[in-house]
Amino acid sequence: MKPKAVQFGAGAIGRGFIAQLFHESGFHVVFVDVLPQVLQALSERHTYTIHIVGEDAHDVRIDDFSAVDGTNRQAVAEAIAECAVACTAVGAKALPAVARNLAAGLELRRERSGAPLNVLVCENLHDASNVLRSLVAEHLSPDVRQEVLSSVGFVQAVVSRMVPVQQPTGHEDPLAIRVEAYKRLPVDAHAVVGVLPKIEGLEPVVNFAGMVERKLYTHNCGHGTLGYLGYQYGLTYGYEALEHPSIRAVLNEVLRETSEALVRKHGFSPEEQEAHVSDLLRRFGNRALGDTCLRLARDPIRKLAPDDRLVGALRLCEGEGVDPIALPIVIAAALRFDSAEDPGAQELQQRIEGEGVERVLHDLCGIRADEPAGKRVLEVYMRRSWELRA
């Protein structure tokens, strides 16, 4: 029998990325989800298709999988007790529910075999692996808690495959999904317990903190730049923003600033970082993904937090002696993001209207109006000009 891989979450990342890696590595994938329509489709169909779009366009057929209702704790526990590896890709709000099921499965696993298990944590959440570990610990019996936790690796991953919001036509397989070809999955080598099974695309990394910051301050920051400036220029798609001369000038400078800071802090070679940025820009230009500026910009309150992609990148640059010239432009554009389609944008504008932009800049971003970065952000915000100036 094939080894089993339990995948918590059958959404864009779980179904459109991690399942592909497991499938290509010879695993039977056990999806755990709670959405009735997803469970029904997975249970009734014996296959679904991942559409790789872009330069290397092709289809990947996924079969040999099963589905378990996440509300059936015993069934989930049985799957965890006998699997070779597990993964979560459910979103931060769903982690508490996953933790309860995972704890039950780990206790059952201890009773039956005691074999170690590594859980790949693919969540867009700061310190997600420790968050999940703490949540699981709360649901373990006190008398076995330490024994169980010592045999589990909560292995954080950096997910960089771009999976845009799917645009169903109503005439296609409801499980089909469009993604880019990129399929590298760096994970924290130090968090692994025992030996990870061989998994296609998985890359244990020693300098994982550097990898996390590079994803946040290169990939996510770059996407934010395209999203917020693209919105200000009235563009629809991220690739249109990439091709806009004024936006591209700001983006190039943003990536120069963050790259220099990352090289100084984490010891990446300049050549390696340059190659990473070059590949990222090529991927940003994938028209077939249809990634919108709205998706790249949505949820500005989270993305303007002090440790997130924009302000965090600015503070990284300051800390490494790199003068951030372009990043304040993007932060100002994010503060002006007022899309009626995004509740977070509306909440942000209500706060600015009620409290004033200087107060929001301080309370939300952690940037004082009288510090150099604050002065730059406010100057750009007031003049509403997004051009890069010498």
C-alpha positions as CSV (number, residue, x, y, z in Angstrom):
1,M,0.0,0.0,0.0
2,K,1.1,3.5,-0.7
3,P,2.1,5.7,2.3
4,K,-0.5,8.3,3.3
5,A,-0.2,12.0,3.5
6,V,-2.8,13.9,5.5
7,Q,-3.7,17.3,4.0
8,F,-5.7,19.6,6.3
9,G,-7.4,22.0,3.9
10,A,-8.4,21.2,0.4
11,G,-8.4,24.8,-0.8
12,A,-6.1,26.7,-3.2
13,I,-2.8,25.7,-1.5
14,G,-3.8,22.3,-0.2
15,R,-5.4,21.1,-3.4
16,G,-3.5,23.2,-5.9
17,F,0.0,22.9,-4.5
18,I,0.8,20.5,-1.6
19,A,-1.4,17.7,-3.0
20,Q,0.6,17.8,-6.2
21,L,3.9,17.4,-4.3
22,F,2.5,14.5,-2.3
23,H,1.0,12.9,-5.4
24,E,4.2,13.2,-7.4
25,S,6.1,11.6,-4.4
26,G,3.9,8.5,-4.4
27,F,1.6,9.2,-1.5
28,H,-2.1,8.5,-1.2
29,V,-3.5,12.0,-0.1
30,V,-6.1,12.2,2.6
31,F,-7.8,15.6,2.4
32,V,-9.4,16.9,5.6
33,D,-11.9,19.7,5.1
34,V,-15.2,20.9,6.4
35,L,-16.9,22.5,3.4
36,P,-19.7,20.2,2.3
37,Q,-19.4,21.0,-1.4
38,V,-15.7,20.3,-1.4
39,L,-16.1,17.0,0.5
40,Q,-18.8,15.9,-1.8
41,A,-16.8,16.6,-4.9
42,L,-13.7,14.9,-3.6
43,S,-15.7,11.9,-2.4
44,E,-17.6,11.5,-5.7
45,R,-14.8,12.1,-8.1
46,H,-11.7,9.9,-8.5
47,T,-9.6,12.6,-10.1
48,Y,-9.2,16.4,-10.6
49,T,-6.9,18.6,-12.6
50,I,-4.4,21.2,-11.7
51,H,-4.0,23.6,-14.7
52,I,-0.4,24.9,-14.8
53,V,-0.6,28.2,-16.7
54,G,2.0,30.4,-18.2
55,E,5.2,29.6,-20.2
56,D,5.2,25.9,-19.1
57,A,1.5,25.3,-19.5
58,H,0.3,21.8,-18.9
59,D,-2.2,19.8,-16.8
60,V,-1.4,17.7,-13.8
61,R,-3.9,15.0,-13.0
62,I,-4.3,14.2,-9.3
63,D,-5.8,10.9,-8.4
64,D,-5.4,8.3,-5.6
65,F,-6.9,10.5,-2.9
66,S,-9.7,10.3,-0.3
67,A,-11.6,12.8,1.8
68,V,-12.4,13.0,5.5
69,D,-14.9,15.3,7.1
70,G,-13.0,17.5,9.5
71,T,-16.0,17.4,11.9
72,N,-15.5,13.7,12.3
73,R,-12.7,13.7,14.9
74,Q,-12.4,10.0,15.1
75,A,-11.9,9.6,11.4
76,V,-9.3,12.4,11.3
77,A,-7.5,10.8,14.3
78,E,-7.4,7.4,12.4
79,A,-5.8,9.1,9.4
80,I,-3.2,10.9,11.6
81,A,-2.4,7.6,13.4
82,E,-1.3,5.9,10.3
83,C,0.1,8.6,8.0
84,A,3.7,9.2,7.0
85,V,3.4,13.0,6.9
86,A,0.8,15.7,7.5
87,C,0.3,19.3,6.4
88,T,-1.9,22.2,7.2
89,A,-3.0,24.9,4.7
90,V,-6.3,26.1,6.3
91,G,-5.8,29.8,7.3
92,A,-5.1,31.1,10.8
93,K,-8.7,31.2,11.9
94,A,-9.1,27.5,11.3
95,L,-6.0,26.4,13.1
96,P,-7.7,25.9,16.5
97,A,-10.1,23.3,14.9
98,V,-7.2,21.6,13.2
99,A,-5.3,21.5,16.5
100,R,-8.1,19.6,18.3
101,N,-8.2,16.9,15.6
102,L,-4.5,16.8,15.3
103,A,-4.1,16.3,19.1
104,A,-6.6,13.4,19.1
105,G,-4.7,11.8,16.2
106,L,-1.3,12.2,17.9
107,E,-2.6,10.5,21.0
108,L,-4.0,7.6,19.0
109,R,-0.7,7.4,17.1
110,R,1.2,7.2,20.4
111,E,-1.0,4.3,21.5
112,R,-0.5,2.4,18.3
113,S,3.0,3.0,17.2
114,G,4.7,6.0,18.8
115,A,6.2,6.8,15.4
116,P,7.4,10.4,15.0
117,L,5.4,12.6,12.7
118,N,6.3,15.8,10.9
119,V,3.5,18.3,10.2
120,L,4.3,20.8,7.5
121,V,2.8,24.2,8.5
122,C,1.8,26.2,5.3
123,E,0.1,29.1,6.9
124,N,0.4,32.8,6.3
125,L,0.9,33.6,9.9
126,H,3.8,34.8,11.9
127,D,5.5,32.0,13.8
128,A,2.8,29.6,12.6
129,S,4.6,26.5,13.7
130,N,4.8,27.5,17.3
131,V,1.3,28.8,17.3
132,L,0.0,25.4,16.1
133,R,2.3,23.6,18.6
134,S,0.8,25.6,21.4
135,L,-2.7,25.0,20.2
136,V,-2.2,21.2,20.0
137,A,-0.6,21.1,23.4
138,E,-3.8,22.6,24.9
139,H,-5.7,19.6,23.7
140,L,-3.3,16.8,24.8
141,S,-3.8,14.9,28.0
142,P,-1.4,16.3,30.6
143,D,0.1,12.9,31.4
144,V,1.2,12.3,27.8
145,R,1.7,15.9,26.6
146,Q,5.5,16.1,26.6
147,E,5.9,12.6,25.3
148,V,3.6,13.3,22.3
149,L,5.1,16.7,21.6
150,S,8.7,15.3,21.6
151,S,7.7,13.0,18.7
152,V,6.2,15.7,16.5
153,G,7.9,18.2,14.2
154,F,5.9,21.3,13.5
155,V,7.8,22.3,10.4
156,Q,7.1,25.7,9.0
157,A,7.1,26.1,5.3
158,V,7.5,29.1,2.9
159,V,4.7,28.9,0.3
160,S,5.6,30.9,-2.8
161,R,3.5,29.3,-5.5
162,M,1.1,31.9,-6.9
163,V,-2.5,30.8,-6.9
164,P,-4.9,33.6,-7.8
165,V,-8.5,33.8,-7.0
166,Q,-10.1,31.2,-9.2
167,Q,-12.7,32.4,-11.8
168,P,-15.1,29.5,-12.3
169,T,-17.1,29.4,-15.5
170,G,-19.8,27.1,-14.3
171,H,-18.9,24.6,-17.0
172,E,-15.7,23.1,-15.6
173,D,-14.7,20.6,-12.9
174,P,-15.4,22.4,-9.6
175,L,-12.1,20.9,-8.2
176,A,-10.0,22.2,-11.1
177,I,-7.6,24.9,-10.2
178,R,-5.2,27.3,-12.0
179,V,-1.7,27.8,-10.7
180,E,1.8,28.7,-11.8
181,A,4.5,26.1,-12.4
182,Y,6.7,27.0,-9.5
183,K,6.8,24.2,-7.0
184,R,9.6,24.7,-4.5
185,L,8.7,24.4,-0.8
186,P,11.4,25.5,1.6
187,V,10.9,24.2,5.1
188,D,12.7,24.7,8.5
189,A,15.3,22.0,8.7
190,H,15.8,22.5,12.4
191,A,12.2,21.7,13.2
192,V,12.2,18.2,11.6
193,V,11.9,15.3,14.0
194,G,13.4,12.1,12.8
195,V,13.6,11.8,9.0
196,L,11.2,13.5,6.6
197,P,10.0,11.2,3.8
198,K,11.2,12.2,0.4
199,I,8.8,14.7,-1.0
200,E,9.0,16.3,-4.5
201,G,9.9,20.0,-4.3
202,L,10.5,20.1,-0.5
203,E,13.7,21.8,0.5
204,P,14.9,21.7,4.2
205,V,16.7,25.0,4.8
206,V,19.1,25.8,7.7
207,N,18.8,29.6,7.3
208,F,15.1,29.5,7.5
209,A,14.6,32.8,9.2
210,G,16.3,34.4,6.2
211,M,14.1,32.5,3.8
212,V,11.0,33.7,5.6
213,E,12.1,37.3,5.5
214,R,13.0,37.0,1.9
215,K,9.6,35.7,1.0
216,L,7.9,38.6,3.0
217,Y,10.1,41.4,1.9
218,T,10.8,40.4,-1.7
219,H,7.8,38.4,-2.9
220,N,5.0,39.8,-0.7
221,C,6.4,43.3,-0.7
222,G,6.7,43.2,-4.5
223,H,3.2,42.0,-4.9
224,G,2.0,44.8,-2.5
225,T,3.8,47.3,-4.6
226,L,2.0,46.1,-7.8
227,G,-1.3,45.9,-6.0
228,Y,-1.4,49.3,-4.3
229,L,0.2,51.3,-7.1
230,G,-1.7,49.4,-9.8
231,Y,-4.9,50.4,-8.0
232,Q,-3.9,54.1,-7.8
233,Y,-3.3,54.1,-11.6
234,G,-6.6,52.4,-12.3
235,L,-5.2,49.1,-13.5
236,T,-6.9,45.7,-13.2
237,Y,-4.1,43.1,-13.3
238,G,-0.8,42.8,-11.6
239,Y,1.0,42.2,-14.9
240,E,-0.4,45.5,-16.2
241,A,1.2,47.2,-13.1
242,L,4.5,45.4,-13.8
243,E,4.5,46.8,-17.3
244,H,3.6,50.4,-16.3
245,P,6.8,52.5,-16.5
246,S,6.2,54.6,-13.3
247,I,5.2,51.6,-11.2
248,R,8.1,49.5,-12.5
249,A,10.5,52.2,-11.5
250,V,9.2,52.2,-8.0
251,L,9.1,48.4,-7.9
252,N,12.7,48.1,-9.1
253,E,13.8,50.5,-6.4
254,V,11.8,48.7,-3.7
255,L,13.4,45.4,-4.6
256,R,16.8,47.0,-4.7
257,E,16.3,48.4,-1.2
258,T,15.0,45.2,0.3
259,S,17.6,43.0,-1.5
260,E,20.5,45.1,-0.2
261,A,19.1,44.8,3.4
262,L,18.4,41.1,3.1
263,V,22.0,40.4,1.8
264,R,23.4,42.4,4.7
265,K,21.3,40.8,7.4
266,H,21.1,37.1,6.3
267,G,24.2,36.7,4.2
268,F,22.6,35.8,0.9
269,S,25.1,36.3,-1.9
270,P,24.2,39.3,-4.0
271,E,24.2,37.1,-7.1
272,E,21.8,34.6,-5.5
273,Q,19.4,37.5,-4.4
274,E,19.6,39.1,-7.9
275,A,18.7,35.7,-9.5
276,H,15.8,35.3,-7.1
277,V,14.5,38.8,-7.9
278,S,14.9,38.2,-11.6
279,D,12.9,34.9,-11.4
280,L,10.2,36.6,-9.3
281,L,9.7,39.4,-11.8
282,R,9.3,36.8,-14.6
283,R,6.7,35.1,-12.5
284,F,4.9,38.3,-11.7
285,G,4.5,38.8,-15.4
286,N,2.5,35.6,-15.9
287,R,-0.6,36.9,-17.7
288,A,-2.3,33.6,-17.7
289,L,-2.7,33.7,-13.9
290,G,-4.9,36.7,-14.2
291,D,-3.9,37.9,-10.8
292,T,-5.6,41.2,-10.0
293,C,-4.3,44.3,-8.3
294,L,-7.3,44.1,-6.0
295,R,-6.3,40.7,-4.7
296,L,-2.7,41.8,-4.3
297,A,-3.9,44.9,-2.3
298,R,-6.8,43.5,-0.3
299,D,-6.7,43.5,3.5
300,P,-4.5,46.7,3.9
301,I,-4.8,46.8,7.7
302,R,-3.0,43.5,8.0
303,K,-0.5,44.4,5.3
304,L,0.3,47.7,6.9
305,A,1.2,46.2,10.3
306,P,4.7,47.0,11.7
307,D,6.0,43.5,11.0
308,D,4.3,42.8,7.7
309,R,5.5,43.2,4.1
310,L,5.6,47.0,3.8
311,V,6.5,48.6,7.1
312,G,8.5,45.6,8.1
313,A,10.6,46.0,4.9
314,L,11.1,49.6,5.7
315,R,12.3,48.9,9.2
316,L,14.6,46.1,7.8
317,C,16.2,48.6,5.5
318,E,16.6,51.2,8.2
319,G,18.1,48.6,10.5
320,E,20.7,47.5,7.9
321,G,21.7,51.0,6.9
322,V,19.7,51.2,3.7
323,D,17.9,54.4,3.0
324,P,14.3,53.5,2.0
325,I,13.3,55.9,-0.8
326,A,10.6,53.9,-2.6
327,L,9.0,52.0,0.3
328,P,7.3,55.1,1.7
329,I,5.6,55.6,-1.7
330,V,4.0,52.2,-1.5
331,I,3.0,52.7,2.2
332,A,1.3,56.0,1.2
333,A,-0.5,54.3,-1.7
334,A,-1.7,51.5,0.7
335,L,-3.1,54.2,3.1
336,R,-5.0,55.6,0.1
337,F,-6.4,52.2,-0.9
338,D,-10.2,52.7,-0.8
339,S,-11.7,49.9,-2.9
340,A,-15.4,49.5,-2.3
341,E,-14.9,45.8,-2.9
342,D,-12.7,45.3,0.1
343,P,-14.1,45.6,3.6
344,G,-10.6,46.1,5.0
345,A,-10.1,49.1,2.7
346,Q,-13.3,50.6,3.9
347,E,-12.5,50.1,7.5
348,L,-9.1,51.7,6.9
349,Q,-10.6,54.8,5.3
350,Q,-13.1,55.2,8.1
351,R,-10.3,55.1,10.6
352,I,-8.3,57.7,8.7
353,E,-11.4,59.9,8.3
354,G,-12.2,59.7,12.0
355,E,-8.7,59.7,13.5
356,G,-6.6,61.4,10.9
357,V,-3.9,59.9,8.8
358,E,-1.0,60.8,11.2
359,R,-2.8,58.9,14.1
360,V,-3.4,55.9,11.9
361,L,0.1,55.9,10.6
362,H,1.3,55.8,14.2
363,D,-1.2,53.3,15.6
364,L,-1.5,51.0,12.7
365,C,2.0,51.1,11.2
366,G,4.1,52.1,14.2
367,I,5.5,55.1,12.2
368,R,5.7,58.5,13.9
369,A,4.8,61.5,11.8
370,D,8.0,63.3,12.9
371,E,10.5,60.6,12.0
372,P,12.1,60.6,8.5
373,A,10.0,57.6,7.3
374,G,6.8,59.2,8.6
375,K,7.6,62.6,6.9
376,R,8.2,60.8,3.6
377,V,5.0,58.7,3.8
378,L,2.9,61.8,4.6
379,E,4.4,63.9,1.9
380,V,3.6,61.3,-0.7
381,Y,0.2,60.7,0.8
382,M,-0.7,64.4,0.7
383,R,0.5,65.1,-2.9
384,R,-1.0,61.8,-4.2
385,S,1.8,61.4,-6.7
386,W,3.3,58.0,-7.0
387,E,6.3,58.8,-9.1
388,L,9.8,57.9,-7.9
389,R,11.7,61.1,-7.3
390,A,15.5,61.5,-7.1
